[in-house]
Each structure stands twice: as C-alpha cells, then as structure tokens.
C-alpha cells in the first residue's frame, strides 16, 4: 500500500497511508508499526499508530534520518492489505444502564429503540480498535451499528468515571481513566484499561478486536474484586 514520509521537526516522522477510515488501511498501519518495531532500531522512542498513519518519535543523536527513512521504506514495502496479522479479540464485560450508563435512555429516544434493543445491538458486534488517543489507552473503535448512532452531548461532563462505555456519532469507546468527555454513556466495565502498576499499562492496543459482553451487578462486583466470572 502506498505511503508518504513526512518529517515533523527533527525528532519525529509520520508515515502517512491513504487518508481514509477503513479496516484495510488500518491493517496496513498496524502491520507497518509491528514490522518497524521488530527492527529494534537504536534511538526509537515511541511509535504512535492512528487511523491511517504512524508517527515515529526518535532521537536524532542516535539515529541518522537517512537510516530512518531506509528502515521505513523497508518496513513499508510489505504493508499491503493482507500484510498484517489479524489482531486478537478482547472481551470487555459491561454493566449497561442505571448509574453506570446514565445516557442509555438518550440513545434509546434518539433511535426509537428499547434499552434491551440498544444493549443487544451494541454487544452484538465485533469492533476494530483503530487507534488509542485522547487519554492514555482510550480506544477509538469502528464497526458500530448505525441503528444506535447518537450525537455527543451538547455539554460535556467535567468528570466521567474510568471504565465508562460511550457512544459518539457512529463510534464507541471506553474511558480508561476519569476525565472530561461528551460521549453518551451507556454502561461501564470493571476492567482497568490503563494501570501504571501493570508491566504493560495498556490493556488494549490498535489492531485488536473487541466484543462487549453484558453482565449483571453481581458479576461486575465480582470482577472488581478480582474473582473469575
């Protein structure tokens, strides 16, 4: 798949793939990022994949820009539509509605559906994580059914609890930490998407698939206590 190389100052470069939101382009992005990471070049600080690009932060004192470009071209040469492996599927348990999903009724009214229908539709899809952003570990997911698409809140909340599952337009996502936000909140997961005490702080990563699994209050509390459900 074609791509452009654009330097962002002297410490970063962005590899830009076709500018569209699609599973094919995102597979190329994630495939490129994986192959480039495997090269283990000295001076690479961080890779940041997005919907259709990857930004590479590097130390110019350790890595010559020409060497960097050469490595990018080598990794990118294999970034065809089928080059990336399919990401693993992560099941995220969700307690829908009630105090954990205060905007579920908004979604129902906007789309002329019952709470049960919204929950069934939302949990009946497999979602692709296109990128992480906004806050540490926030997954932007594609593949949501248009039947439950709902605009953001007109006035964002100043504090949304960690684990809140929301809808904004035709996207769905999960708030990893408490933060402001304007997404329509329909439920909450007891899983920690971001935890600095873990060896790998981020539970999710770009390229993975997500399935939401409805759970009860009792199951929610059990998972919070660290018990298997």
NORWOUR-V952525 format. One record per helix or strand. SS is the DSSP state (hx for helix, st for strand). FROM is the first residue (numbers start at 1). TO is the last residue. If there is no record, write none. Layout:
BEGIN
SS/FROM/TO + SS/FROM/TO
END
This chain:
BEGIN
st/3/7 + st/12/17 + hx/23/38 + st/44/49 + st/53/58 + hx/65/76 + st/89/96 + hx/98/100 + hx/104/111 + hx/115/122 + st/126/132 + st/139/142 + hx/146/148 + st/150/150 + st/157/160 + st/164/169 + st/171/174 + st/179/181 + st/184/188 + st/194/194 + st/202/202 + st/209/214 + hx/217/224
END
